[in-house]
Amino acid sequence: MLFTAYLGLNTQSRIDLLVEAPGNECVRFDALGSGFQLLPVCVMELRRVRLSAQGYSLSEVHPQPLPRAMGAEIEFSIGMTGQTELAVYNTMGERVLTLVSGVMEPGVYRVGLPVEQLAPGVYFYRLQSGPYAEIRRFVVAQ
């Protein structure tokens, strides 16, 4: 719909305003179609989000380099409920391990890193959860 509006009584400037209102959920038009009102509260899609005092983080793996015979843990925290994935990649960008995959609640977690399954070399681990993503590096020794 195209509306013509004038600013004030003494203003000669004309403003053409194009209003697109799919489904008219948030805009109320008058009976003649010459005026409209934007509704003060408009909800088209609603999702409940529960925030936690715990933020997002991904810790370093220690010691560096990791001996193959020694196990290791990765500690991470999730700030809000959401789909979470923690995976290990080689230097070619190929996924070699998936440590976590699923919906997780806010909190602090530790997951085992099976170093004995990895050949010596450089690897990256990536945490993706909701809006958060972080990548860190570790080295597996001979």
Phi and psi in degrees as a GROMACS rama.xvg file:
@    title "Ramachandran Plot"
@    xaxis  label "Phi"
@    yaxis  label "Psi"
@TYPE xy
-109.347  126.754  LEU-2
-115.669  149.309  PHE-3
-112.655  128.107  THR-4
-128.211  147.008  ALA-5
-118.979  141.677  TYR-6
-95.4031  109.791  LEU-7
73.0425  171.235  GLY-8
-75.9492  -35.7784  LEU-9
-97.4566  6.61198  ASN-10
-91.2064  130.638  THR-11
-98.5427  -5.02003  GLN-12
-73.713  133.524  SER-13
-104.573  137.638  ARG-14
-120.378  121.219  ILE-15
-93.7071  129.29  ASP-16
-125.7  124.285  LEU-17
-103.162  122.46  LEU-18
-113.027  121.43  VAL-19
-107.546  123.669  GLU-20
-133.271  86.9762  ALA-21
-61.2184  119.504  PRO-22
74.6588  -6.50385  GLY-23
56.5175  31.4999  ASN-24
-69.2146  -29.2318  GLU-25
-114.532  1.02602  CYS-26
-129.531  133.767  VAL-27
-111.203  122.359  ARG-28
-96.7014  146.478  PHE-29
-76.1262  171.017  ASP-30
-61.5553  -32.57  ALA-31
-86.4477  -10.9277  LEU-32
78.7304  11.7752  GLY-33
-100.407  -4.9563  SER-34
-141.816  164.076  GLY-35
-150.268  162.582  PHE-36
-134.228  128.816  GLN-37
-82.0865  127.149  LEU-38
-70.4461  138.218  LEU-39
-65.9921  -29.7036  PRO-40
-126.558  123.658  VAL-41
-135.521  120.252  CYS-42
-122.447  113.246  VAL-43
-101.606  -32.0272  MET-44
-146.417  129.393  GLU-45
-126.262  133.408  LEU-46
-137.095  130.451  ARG-47
-79.4568  129.214  ARG-48
-123.099  123.08  VAL-49
-105.832  117.336  ARG-50
-89.9529  151.106  LEU-51
-117.443  154.898  SER-52
-69.1091  -22.57  ALA-53
-77.8831  130.821  GLN-54
-92.4844  -167.983  GLY-55
-97.5878  141.295  TYR-56
-161.187  160.23  SER-57
-141.098  120.625  LEU-58
-86.1729  162.645  SER-59
-76.526  151.489  GLU-60
-90.3877  131.991  VAL-61
-127.403  150.577  HIS-62
-79.5973  164.973  PRO-63
-116.133  131.449  GLN-64
-72.8382  156.832  PRO-65
-83.797  126.412  LEU-66
-69.3671  141.471  PRO-67
-63.6256  -29.0598  ARG-68
-78.3393  -12.1149  ALA-69
-102.452  136.826  MET-70
-79.3493  162.83  GLY-71
-143.874  162.078  ALA-72
-126.809  147.296  GLU-73
-112.845  125.452  ILE-74
-103.08  136.153  GLU-75
-147.692  160.362  PHE-76
-129.239  148.807  SER-77
-116.914  132.053  ILE-78
-88.4477  -25.7686  GLY-79
-153.323  156.07  MET-80
-57.119  131.881  THR-81
179.085  168.667  GLY-82
-61.5977  127.279  GLN-83
-129.834  139.386  THR-84
-140.378  132.937  GLU-85
-125.919  116.966  LEU-86
-135.229  157.263  ALA-87
-111.773  136.311  VAL-88
-126.406  149.114  TYR-89
-86.6364  -178.288  ASN-90
-70.7717  -11.4372  THR-91
-88.249  -1.82024  MET-92
83.9113  10.8295  GLY-93
-87.0862  135.429  GLU-94
-73.194  127.238  ARG-95
-111.023  -23.2119  VAL-96
-147.397  142.983  LEU-97
-114.838  114.886  THR-98
-90.8251  -34.7803  LEU-99
-142.382  135.974  VAL-100
-155.398  110.164  SER-101
157.819  178.866  GLY-102
-80.0155  130.169  VAL-103
-126.777  147.953  MET-104
-84.2872  161.144  GLU-105
-59.0957  142.993  PRO-106
155.184  -177.473  GLY-107
-106.677  134.426  VAL-108
-130.805  153.639  TYR-109
-129.043  134.771  ARG-110
-130.725  140.604  VAL-111
-70.989  141.75  GLY-112
-110.537  108.621  LEU-113
-76.6768  80.0837  PRO-114
-60.0343  -32.3134  VAL-115
-63.3133  -17.8581  GLU-116
-86.2207  -4.55816  GLN-117
-108.414  139.351  LEU-118
-73.5877  155.749  ALA-119
-57.3228  140.016  PRO-120
152.091  -170.377  GLY-121
-98.5308  137.039  VAL-122
-135.733  162.229  TYR-123
-126.601  142.444  PHE-124
-121.7  139.121  TYR-125
-126.592  127.413  ARG-126
-104.689  126.439  LEU-127
-126.981  120.5  GLN-128
-148.977  116.762  SER-129
54.8359  -126.016  GLY-130
-83.449  -2.24748  PRO-131
-100.758  138.605  TYR-132
-147.294  136.69  ALA-133
-148.071  145.871  GLU-134
-124.924  136.593  ILE-135
-131.076  164.034  ARG-136
-116.964  148.331  ARG-137
-146.663  162.319  PHE-138
-122.676  134.427  VAL-139
-102.144  125.207  VAL-140
-84.8743  167.076  ALA-141
